[in-house]
């Protein structure tokens, strides 16, 4: 039989570092060997520190995560880096899955954020560790540092190696695909190879990478593109985030074909974005363009503006959805702090308010936790019908809280369940009304 909490606490007080780590975990999560205990964030920090200072790598790493996150008493990257260093000092710490944390430290050194001064040497060290932890973003940033000679001598071969590493690690590394396309196109750090350049750029372009689309258009224009695709990549780039150089190139192509109205329209579009070359070309075009071409160009210009407006409206809708998700995550984290008493006094009322707002903004787990808070709050705020409402939505919308809802239903009268469903319908309507427009 395993030791109980009090026995483990005595061992921890006697200097047993495994027991110290177990006690820290228990205070942090409010649970020991499946049994609830009073969670205590300050005590968790205290015991993690004792175990870490005695050489417990997991405790040291956890402290690093705490100091890096908003839960920490200081929340600074310098303290986090110190504890991560201590965790890694044993040389046997498993880095698998640590990539995101170590990337955050590396970025803090690279950009001079979170209390750290810019230090490219330290950034390189942590980016390398982050790659070992599984971060493809860190591999890409190492490629950029070698390409620019930041903290290391400029080395195009090494940059190419890291871009290849990035592409190997992740199937969504579109920026790395773009960079690989450019280096094969221009023979930078690798032998020049138009076919490989096209392949890498094509992969990125088909994911909507505007610079890759423009680069493909330039290859087509220069006759360097394999005869395998009839896509108008300039036009794709022109409409994807409004790539100004692609807009200028379309105008130039139209002018070269004698399509002066179209050239007029595209020069106007690019010029309105501040492209001096487009404005100059429009000035040179005006003395030799007919009135009919101008009318045609104005009509084309108006149509293009409408297309761009539709694109921008769609992007704004997507940005609103992204912002809504981020807001929901922040509210849910705030709810967690009050629910578990991490860094603030435990308060189910405040937790409920945060979870309720997170649920309104689309968080699935917030529905579940809001229901828990409804049952954990003291009278007169405890409310089984409202808990039923949140859990029924969590089950219907996200497949959560099935067992909890079944147990609660057993205790409720049919009338209370009907009332709970009415509340659920009102909450659902509020969630739907709070969604950004499609």
N, C-alpha and C positions, 0 to 999 in steps of 0.2 A: 504494500500500500504506500502511496506517495505521501510526502510530508504535507501537513496542512499549512495554512498561511502563517500562523503564529510560530510554528516550528521552523519554517523557512526564514521568517523574519529574524529569529534568534541566530540561525546560521549566518545570515547576512550581516548581522551586527558583530558576529565573531570573525568576519573577514572573508567568508566564502564568496568568491566573485560570481559563481554561477547562481548562488542564492540571491546575491545583490541584484543581478540582472533580472531574475524571476520576480523579485519584489518590485523593481522598477516597472516591469511590464504590468504587474498586477495593479499598481497605483495608476498607471497611465490609462489602462483599458477598463478599470473598475471591475476586474474579474480575476479570480485565481482558481485554476483547475476546475473551471465550469461553474464556480460559485461566485455570486455577486459580492463585491466589497465596495467600500466607499472610495471612489477614485479621488486622487489628490495629485494635481499636476506638479506642484512644488516638490512633493516627496518623490515623485517619479524622476524629476530632474536630479534630485539629490542622490538617489540610488544609482541612476545611470552613470552619474559622474564618478561615484565611488568605484563602481565596477570598471568603468573605462580607465580610470587612473591606475587601476591594478592590472590593466592589460586585456580587458574583455573587449574584443573587437566589435561584436554586435552592439554592445552598449555605446561604444565610441561612435559608431556609424549612426546609430539612432539619435545621439546627441547632435551630430552634424545636421541631420535632417530637421531636428527640432529648431536649431538655431537658424537654419536657412529659411524655415517656414514662418508664417505669421503667428504660429503658436509659441515661438520662443520668447523668452523674456527680453532679449536684445534684438533678435531677428537680423543679425549681421553676418555677411558672408565670411568675414575674417575669422570669426569664432567657429563657424561651420567648417571652414577649410582646416582649422587646427584639429578638430575632432576627426574629420575624414582622414587626415594624415595619420593620426594615431591609430585609426582602424586598419589602415593599409600597411602600417609599419611592420606587422607580423610577416608580411610577404605571402600569406596563405589565404587572405580574405577573398572570398568569391565575389568578383566584380559583376557577375551576371545580373542584369536588371537594374544596375546602379547608374546607367547612362544619363538619365534625365537629371538626377541630382548633381552629378559631376559636371555635366554640361552647364548647369546653372552657375557653378563656381567658376568654370572656365570663362563663361561670358562676362561674369562680374570682373574678372581680371582683365579681359580683353577691352571691355567698354569703360572700365573704371566706375562700376556701380556697387550699390549695397555696401558702402563703407570701404571699398578697396580702391587703391590707386591703379591706373593702367600699368600692366606688367605683362608684356608679351611672352617672356620666358615662362612665367607661371601659367599663363593661358595655354601655351603649348603643352606644358606638363599635364594640365587637367583635361585638355581636349583629348590627348592620347589615352588617358585613363578612361575618359567617357566613351571613347571608341571601344575599349575593352569591355566596358559595361553595356555595349550594344547600341550606342547613339550614332546613327548615320549622319545626323546634323554636325556632330563633332568632326567626323571624317571630312565632311565638305568644308568646314571652316579651316581645318588643317591645310587642305588644298589651297584655299584662298590665301592663307598666311605664307605658304611657300611660293605661290605665284606672285605675291606682292613683296616678298622679302621682309615680312614683319616678324622680328624676333629671331630670324634665321637668315642666312644668305639666300637670296632669290634662287630658286631651283625649279625650273619648269618640269624636269623629269619627275621630281618628287611630288609636285603639284598634280601632275597627270596621274601618278600612282594613287594619290588620295582621292581624286575624283572617281577613278575606277573602283576604289574600295567603297566609296559612297554608293555607287550604282549597284555593287554586289550586295550591299547590306540592306538596301531598301528598294522596293519597286515603285516608290513615289518620289524618288529623288530627282525631280524634274530640273532643278537648277544645275545639278551635277551633269545630267544628260546634255543640257545646253552647253555647259563649259567643255565637256568632252567633244561635242560637235565643233566648237570653235577651234580647239587645239588640233584636232585632226584636219580641219579645213585649212588652217594656217601652218601646220607642222611645228607646233610649239611644244617641245618636250616629247613629242612622238613623231614618227615619220608622217609626212603629209599624205592623207588618204581621203579623197573626196567621197568615196562610197561610204566609208565609216562615218565621216562627218555628216553626210546626209542621213544615215541611219539614226545616229544619236539625236540630231536636231529634229528629225521627223517624229521620234518618240516624244520629245518634249513638246513639239508643236501640236501634236494631236491631243495633248492634255491642256491646251489653251495657253502655253507659254508664248507670250507675245514677241519677246526678243528672238526666240527660236523660229517663230513664224517669219519674222522679218529677215533673219539670216538665211532661211530657205529661199525666200523671195529673191534675195541678192544672189544666191547661188544659181537660181534659175535664170536671172537676168544676165549673169556672166557666162552662162552655158556650162556651168560646172555640175549641174544637177543630173543624176541618172534619169533616163527617160522612162520613169515608172509611175509618175504621178502628175495628174493635170490640175492639182489644186492651185487656186490663186492665193498663195500664202501672203502676199502683200495685203490683199483685201481682208483675209482672216486677222492679220495683225492690226490692221487699221481699225477694225471694229472691236478687237479684244483689248480693252483698257485704252483704246484710242492711241495706238502707237503712231506718234507724229511722223517719224521718219518713213514709216510705211505709207502714211497718207501722202507725204511729199512724193514718194516713189510712184504711187498710183497716178498722181498728177503728171509726173514726168513721162510715164509710159503713155498716158492719154495724149499728151501734147505731141509726143513722137509719132503717134498714129494719126495725127491730125484731128483728134477729137477735142477740139478746143473748149467746147462747153463743159465737158467732163473735167478737163484740166483746170478750167476756171473754178469749178465747184470744189475740187480737192485742194487746190492752192488756197482757197478761202478757208477751208476747214483747218488745214495745217497752220496757216498764217494766224488764225484766231487763237491757236494754242501757243503762239509766241515763236514760231519757227521763222527766222529771218530769211532763210533761203526761199521758203514758199512765198513770202511777201515780195521778195525781189523778183521771182519768176512771174508772179502775178502782174507786177509793174511792167515787166518786159512783154508780157502777153497782151496787155490791153490795147496798144496801138495797132495790132494786127488781127484783132478779133472782131467779127461782125456783130451787128445788133442781134441778129437771130441767134448766134452762138451765145451771146450774153444772156438772152432770155432763156435759152435752153440750160445754160449753166446755173442761172438763178433757180430754175425749177428743180434741177438736180440737187443743188445746194440745199434747198428747202426739204427735199426728200431725205437727204443724208442727215440733216439735223433731226428730223423726226425719228429716223432709225437710231441715231445716237441717243436721243431722249429715251426711247424704249429700252435700250441697253442699260442706260444709267438708272432707270427706274427699277429694272430687274436687279442690278447690282446693289442698289440702295436697299431693296427688300431683303437680299441675302445678308447684307451687312447688319440690318436690323435684327435678323434672326440670330446671327452670330453674337451680336451684342446682348441679345436677350438670353442666350445660353450662358454667356460669361457672367451676366448679372445673377442668373439663377444659381450658378456654381458658387459665387461669392456669398449669396444669401444662405445657401446650404452650409457652407463652411462656418458662417457666423452662427447658424443654428446648432451645428455640431459643438462649437465652443461652449455655448450655454447648456446644451444637453448633457455633455460629458464633464463640464466644469474645467475646461482646458484654458488656463490663463485668466479665467474670470470665474466668479462664483456660479455654481450650478443653479440654473433658473429655468424650469420647464415652461414658464409663461413667456419669457423672452425667446426661448428656443422655438416655441410654437409660432410666435409672430414671424420669425425669420423663415421657418419652414413653410408657413402658409404663403408668404410672399414668393418663396422659391418655387412652390408648386404652381402658383399663378403664372410664373414665367417658364413653366415647362419641365421642372425637375421631377423625375419619377420617384427617386428615393425620398424627396421632401414630402410627397404624399404619405409615404409609409411612416416617416418620423413625425409628421403632424398628427397622425392618428395615435402614435405612441404618447405624444405629449398630452393629447386630450384625456388619456387614461391616467397619466402620471401626475397631472396637475392636482393641487389640493382643492378641496371644496371651498367655495361653490363653483369652481371653474372646471371640475372634472365632468366630462360629457361623453357618455358611451355612444350616443346617437351620432355625434360629430366624428368620433373615432371610427364608427361603422361607415360613415360617409367617405372619409378619406381612404379607408382600407378597401372599400368596394371599388373606388376609382383606381386605386393602386393595382388591384387585381384585374379590373376590366381593361385598363389602358396599358398596363405594363407587366401583368402576370405576377405581381408582388403581393405579399401578405395573405396568401391563401389560408394557411393554417391559423394565423392570428384572427382572421375574419370568421372562420368556422367556429373557433372557440368563443368569440364574442357573441355570435348569433345565438349560441346555446343559452346564453344568459339573458337575452333580450326578448321582450314580448313581441308578438306580431305587429302591434301598433307602433312600437318603438322602431322596428325594422322599416316599416313604411315611412315613418318620419325621417329615419336616417337616409333612406333612398331619396326622399325629397330634398334633403340637405345636399346629398351627393349631386343631384341634378343641378342645383343652384351653383355649386362649386364648379361643376363641369362647364356650365354656361359662362361663368366668370373666366375660366381658363380659355375657352374658345374666343370670348370677346377680347381677351388680352393678347391674342396672337397678332403678329404683324400681318398686314394685308399680303395676299399672295401676288 
